[in-house]
């Protein structure tokens, strides 16, 4: 089931990148990012009300809550902000390719700071992803 969720996430992220490319060209990077993040926050608020998950959030332990809050700021402000800026300059195809190197950085950080192990299969997969990104980003130069 995890693989299906991952594929679903990839499809939704791809749709998002296309929408970002269109929106940034009309509204600009800052305005687009603010609207996107505000819209997402409002949507999630209503989802929480519908599912009545506000009690779950209120009873979460502080450490877990803090880590998710930090991740939200890093991901949404940093990640989406940079992605929106990138989409306006290099287009959706190249943005999606460049964000595909996320496993490289995630693996490196998990290895360095969380003590996670990296095996040959993971390294081979990361190499193939990085090589694919290289091919896509240099394709316009031919």
C-alpha positions in Angstrom: 0.0 0.0 0.0 2.9 2.3 0.7 4.0 2.1 -3.0 0.5 3.1 -4.1 0.6 6.1 -1.8 4.0 7.1 -3.1 2.8 6.9 -6.7 -0.2 9.0 -5.8 2.0 11.6 -4.1 4.2 11.7 -7.3 1.1 12.2 -9.5 -0.2 15.0 -7.2 3.3 16.7 -7.1 3.5 16.5 -10.9 0.1 18.2 -11.2 1.2 20.8 -8.7 4.4 21.6 -10.6 2.4 22.2 -13.8 0.0 24.4 -11.9 2.9 26.3 -10.3 4.5 26.9 -13.7 1.2 28.4 -15.0 0.5 30.4 -11.9 4.0 31.9 -11.3 4.0 33.2 -14.8 0.9 35.2 -14.0 1.3 36.2 -10.4 5.0 36.1 -9.6 6.9 34.0 -7.1 6.1 35.6 -3.8 2.4 36.1 -4.4 2.1 32.6 -5.8 3.8 31.0 -2.9 1.7 33.0 -0.3 -1.5 32.1 -2.1 -0.5 28.4 -2.4 0.5 28.1 1.3 -2.5 30.0 2.5 -4.8 27.9 0.4 -3.3 24.7 1.7 -3.6 25.8 5.3 -7.2 26.7 4.9 -8.0 23.4 3.2 -6.3 21.4 5.9 -8.1 23.3 8.6 -11.5 22.3 7.1 -10.3 18.7 6.6 -9.4 18.6 10.3 -12.9 19.9 11.2 -14.6 17.4 8.9 -12.7 14.5 10.4 -12.7 16.0 13.9 -9.0 15.4 14.3 -8.5 18.6 16.3 -8.4 16.5 19.5 -5.6 14.4 18.1 -3.5 17.4 17.3 -4.2 19.0 20.7 -3.0 15.8 22.5 0.1 15.2 20.4 3.4 15.2 22.4 5.4 18.4 22.2 8.5 16.9 20.6 6.7 15.2 17.7 4.6 18.4 17.2 7.8 20.5 17.1 9.5 18.3 14.6 6.5 18.3 12.3 6.2 22.1 12.7 9.8 22.6 11.7 9.4 20.2 8.8 6.4 22.2 7.6 8.3 25.5 7.7 11.3 24.0 5.9 9.2 22.1 3.3 6.6 24.7 2.5 8.4 27.9 2.9 11.9 26.8 1.7 11.0 23.9 -0.6 7.9 25.4 -2.3 9.4 28.9 -2.4 12.5 27.7 -4.2 10.5 25.4 -6.4 8.2 28.3 -7.4 11.2 30.5 -8.2 12.8 27.7 -10.2 9.5 27.0 -12.2 9.4 30.6 -13.4 13.0 30.3 -14.7 13.5 26.8 -16.0 10.0 25.3 -16.6 8.1 22.3 -15.2 10.1 19.6 -16.9 13.4 20.8 -15.5 11.9 21.5 -12.1 10.5 18.1 -11.7 13.8 16.6 -12.8 15.8 18.7 -10.3 13.5 17.9 -7.4 14.1 14.2 -8.2 17.5 14.5 -6.5 15.6 14.7 -3.1 16.6 11.0 -2.3 20.3 12.0 -2.7 20.0 14.7 -0.1 17.6 12.8 2.2 19.9 9.7 2.2 23.0 11.8 2.9 21.3 13.7 5.8 19.7 10.5 7.2 23.1 8.8 7.1 24.9 11.7 8.7 22.4 12.8 11.4 20.2 9.8 12.0 22.7 6.9 11.7 20.6 5.2 9.0 22.5 2.6 6.9 23.0 2.9 3.2 23.4 -0.2 1.1 24.6 -0.8 -2.5 21.0 -0.9 -3.8 20.2 2.5 -2.4 23.4 3.9 -3.8 22.7 2.4 -7.2 19.2 3.8 -7.2 20.5 7.3 -6.2 23.1 7.1 -8.9 20.5 6.3 -11.6 18.3 9.1 -10.4 21.2 11.6 -10.5 22.2 10.4 -13.9 18.6 10.8 -15.2 18.5 14.3 -13.8 21.8 15.1 -15.6 20.4 13.8 -18.9 17.2 15.9 -18.5 19.0 19.1 -17.5 21.5 18.9 -20.2 19.0 17.9 -23.0 18.5 21.5 -24.1 22.2 21.9 -24.8 22.2 19.4 -27.7 
